[in-house]
Amino acid sequence: MDPARFVNVGPTEWRVEPFGAMRVPAVVYADRPLLEAMDDKVFEQVTNVAMLPGIVEASFAMPDAHWGYGFPIGGVAAFDAEEGGVVSAGGVGFDISCGVRLLTTGMKIAGIEPIKDHLGDVLYRSIPAGVGSTSHIRLSDAEMDAMLAGGARWAVGQGYGLAADLERIEEHGCVEGAEPDAVSAHAKARQRDEMGTLGSGNHYLEVQEVAEIYDTDAAAALGLARGDAVISIHCGSRGLGHQIGAEYLREMAVTAPDHGIVLPDLELACAPLASPLGRRYLGAMRAASNCALANREILTHFVRQTFATVLPEARIGLVFDVSHNICKEETHAVAGRRRRLFVHRKGATRAFGPGHPDLPAALKAVGQPVFIGGSMGTGSHVMVGAAGGHAFASACHGAGRSMSRHQALKHWHGRKLIDDLAGRGIVIRSPSPRGVAEEAPGAYKDVHAVVDVADRAGLARKVARLAPRVCVKG
């Protein structure tokens, strides 16, 4: 992407002043190399978002931004319902409430290293992964609605998890305002057998080593020390979330003219927040978010069961669980005034800073944990929200793709990649060598560069780097 199309505000901030139908500026957080490496569609999409009704302050893109559906992946935008603001299904994404949770094991990686191949085999058998994966859990109609209303709280109540986990999950494990009746029978049918599954694509369960500590105090507050073995789980709302996204996008596209909304791109289909359709979508989206929270809680239960048989000395605790495809109703200061806004984060993570009232007491001093996922052979990172709350207290969520899955398949073969990673001491277990090739580390941007920019831009603060050791890949 050509930096000349932007005004360079600083080393990590690039701005586009409103032109055409833009209502607010567009802002991209990146250094020059990252900006130049972004595809031109990022410019088009971040400026298109700035044209939507009721948008507040600016349309933002994170350092990992790349071409998405409607919004760029890494896009953030907030809307005011009292000023005609909208909710956009494309601004949330198809995998609603996809997110990452980080678990501690109470062990050092040295205690896992001798049996990591065996551990990989057992985790692979215990964690359903891949396209169309299902678990032994089958939900009745009543159970489905209870899950959609209760999220991780429902899962814990069913014996899938610990009550203590709920304090370390956004919204304490249950998003209020979910409306199971706003979710179609088809979406529910797709999810009936998929609770407790990873799915495919870039989803994974990874055993990692805390390889480096950047902030000793923050790491200690999160229960992390160098050499620790931790576990990351990255997945979302599976078929249910995708179906909700597809259905509501179609309905929003058809009805947008009825609300006087001129769409710069049909993929930005939206509805006024105050409209029946807008409220119905929010209810369905919140139900899908609860599905994702319940799904990750069930997967954590499966992990605890697995470790109890292989490494009974392990004690699996939850650091935090945060979503990165979501629209949340939050209060933010804009131009010195507190406003209730609907913040869309598409491939972006909430990153509340120290002292925020919505944080658990144990985390108030350091800020909300933010997890930046790598891809099998690359490191992941732990960050915490920074004071100042740029981009409505948001941060990036991963490295961001540098090439499409189709392009990746031209460069890598799954079986060879698995063997190469094994040679580096990284155990990969996956039902799909093709899927491994699509998610090759080289298909992504340099995650370390992305994290450094996020830190320098004040989006979040670096705490620790995690190195992969065992990965179950969807």
Beta strands, then each sheet from edge to edge (+ up, - down):
strand 1: 7-10
strand 2: 13-16
strand 3: 26-29
strand 4: 55-66
strand 5: 73-79
strand 6: 86-88
strand 7: 99-108
strand 8: 204-213
strand 9: 228-235
strand 10: 270-272
strand 11: 317-323
strand 12: 325-334
strand 13: 337-346
strand 14: 348-350
strand 15: 369-372
strand 16: 380-385
strand 17: 394-396
strand 18: 427-429
strand 19: 460-473
sheet 1: 1+ 2- 3+ 4+ 5- 13+ 12-
sheet 2: 6+ 10-
sheet 3: 11+ 7- 9+ 8- 19+ 16- 15+
sheet 4: 11+ 7- 9+ 8- 19+ 18+
sheet 5: 14+ 17-
end
